[in-house]
Amino acid sequence: TFLVTSRLADRLRRYAAEAEEHRKKTEMLYLMSKEILFLDRQEEIGCGLARLIAEVFELAGVSLWDERKARISHVGNDLVPEQEVRAATSHGRRDWDLERGRFVRALFIGTRTVGSIGLTCYPGNCTLDLPTFDAIASLTAIALERSHSFLAETNAEAARQSEKLRSTVLDGLAHA
């Protein structure tokens, strides 16, 4: 009876620890999604997003390739090489090495590739697993696409204002 009780207690402790770890990861993903909404739209999205990911998940390095802008942003000291991050975009692949705490993946919106991301954990302190990494990648892809939409909207408004000004000037010249 003691042996059965001991095994059951061990199983319950393991289950409680897993549940607590899952809660912490969910909390970090929620924090990331909330903070994405407050990123400064005047700042380059890649830099702010890479910094946010590194801070929230306590990572040694984040490399973020923005396919549309053809620009990479880095934060941290231990980075996935740029060629490897960019190659993930062109090949649409996902690589990970749980032992070394390195993750590389293409970022998708639907079936369209918008970039790629490379994450590196501190040695011996990797809190990421594949589902969390996939969730980070999804949130990052959405944030990149949102930034591109804001930029397109701003450019369209500037063109509209420019056209309005041009029309006003031409009308003024015609009546002069």
C-alpha positions in Angstrom: 0.0 0.0 0.0 2.8 2.4 0.8 4.5 1.8 -2.5 1.2 2.5 -4.4 0.7 5.7 -2.4 4.3 6.8 -3.0 3.9 6.3 -6.8 0.6 8.2 -6.8 2.2 11.1 -4.8 5.1 11.2 -7.2 2.8 11.3 -10.2 0.7 14.1 -8.6 3.8 16.1 -7.9 5.0 15.7 -11.6 1.5 16.7 -12.8 1.5 19.8 -10.6 4.9 20.8 -11.8 3.9 20.4 -15.5 0.7 22.4 -14.9 2.7 25.2 -13.3 5.2 25.2 -16.2 2.3 25.3 -18.7 0.8 28.2 -16.7 4.0 30.2 -16.8 4.4 29.7 -20.6 0.9 30.7 -21.2 1.4 33.8 -19.1 4.5 34.7 -21.0 2.7 34.3 -24.4 -0.1 36.5 -23.1 2.4 39.1 -22.0 4.1 39.0 -25.4 0.8 39.4 -27.3 -0.3 42.3 -25.0 3.1 44.1 -25.4 3.0 43.7 -29.2 0.0 46.0 -29.2 2.1 48.7 -27.5 5.2 48.6 -29.7 6.2 52.0 -30.9 5.0 52.3 -34.5 7.7 54.9 -35.2 10.5 52.5 -34.2 11.6 49.7 -36.6 9.3 46.8 -35.9 12.1 44.2 -36.1 14.2 45.7 -33.4 11.3 46.3 -31.0 9.9 42.8 -31.6 13.2 41.0 -31.2 13.9 42.9 -27.9 10.4 42.1 -26.6 10.8 38.4 -27.3 14.2 38.3 -25.7 13.0 40.1 -22.6 9.7 38.1 -22.1 11.3 34.7 -22.6 14.7 35.5 -21.1 16.6 34.5 -24.3 20.3 34.8 -25.0 19.6 35.8 -28.6 16.9 36.6 -31.1 17.3 37.0 -34.8 14.3 38.2 -36.8 14.3 38.3 -40.7 11.6 40.6 -42.2 11.2 39.3 -45.8 9.3 42.3 -47.0 11.8 44.8 -45.9 14.8 42.4 -46.5 16.2 43.3 -43.1 17.4 41.3 -40.1 17.2 42.5 -36.5 19.3 41.0 -33.8 19.1 41.2 -30.0 21.5 39.4 -27.6 25.0 37.8 -27.8 24.3 34.2 -28.7 22.7 34.5 -32.2 21.7 32.0 -34.8 23.8 32.9 -37.9 22.0 35.3 -40.3 22.4 32.9 -43.2 20.6 30.2 -41.3 17.8 32.5 -40.3 17.3 33.8 -43.9 17.5 30.2 -45.3 14.6 29.2 -43.1 12.5 31.8 -45.0 13.4 30.6 -48.5 13.0 26.9 -47.6 10.0 27.3 -45.3 11.6 25.1 -42.8 11.6 24.6 -39.0 14.7 23.4 -37.2 15.4 23.0 -33.5 18.0 21.6 -31.2 16.5 21.2 -27.7 19.9 20.2 -26.2 21.6 23.4 -27.4 18.4 25.5 -27.0 18.4 26.8 -30.6 15.2 27.2 -32.6 14.9 28.5 -36.2 11.7 28.7 -38.2 10.0 30.4 -41.1 7.1 32.8 -40.2 3.9 32.3 -42.1 0.6 34.2 -42.6 -1.6 31.6 -44.1 0.7 30.0 -46.8 2.7 33.1 -47.4 6.2 33.4 -45.8 6.7 36.8 -44.2 10.1 36.2 -42.6 11.9 33.9 -40.2 13.1 33.8 -36.6 16.0 32.3 -34.7 16.0 32.0 -30.9 18.8 30.9 -28.6 18.4 30.1 -24.9 20.9 30.7 -22.2 22.9 27.4 -21.6 21.1 25.3 -19.0 18.2 27.6 -18.8 15.9 26.9 -21.8 12.2 27.3 -20.9 11.1 26.9 -24.5 9.5 23.8 -26.0 8.2 23.3 -29.6 4.6 24.4 -28.9 5.8 27.6 -27.2 8.2 28.3 -30.0 5.4 27.8 -32.6 3.2 30.2 -30.7 6.0 32.8 -30.5 6.5 32.4 -34.3 2.8 32.9 -35.0 2.6 36.0 -32.8 5.7 37.4 -34.5 4.3 36.8 -38.0 1.1 38.5 -37.0 3.0 41.5 -35.6 5.1 41.8 -38.7 2.1 41.7 -40.9 0.3 44.2 -38.7 3.3 46.6 -39.0 3.3 46.3 -42.8 -0.4 47.0 -42.8 0.1 50.2 -40.7 2.9 51.3 -43.0 0.7 50.7 -46.1 -2.1 52.7 -44.5 0.2 55.5 -43.6 1.6 55.7 -47.2 -1.9 55.7 -48.7 -2.9 58.5 -46.4 0.2 60.5 -47.3 -0.5 60.0 -51.0 -4.1 61.1 -50.5 -3.0 64.2 -48.6 -0.4 65.0 -51.3 -3.0 64.6 -54.0 -5.4 66.9 -52.1 -2.7 69.5 -51.7 -1.8 69.3 -55.4 -5.4 69.7 -56.4 -5.8 72.7 -54.1 -2.6 74.4 -55.5 -3.8 73.8 -59.1 -7.2 75.2 -58.4 -5.6 78.2 -56.8 -3.4 78.7 -59.8 -6.3 78.3 -62.2 -8.3 81.0 -60.4 -5.4 83.4 -60.1 
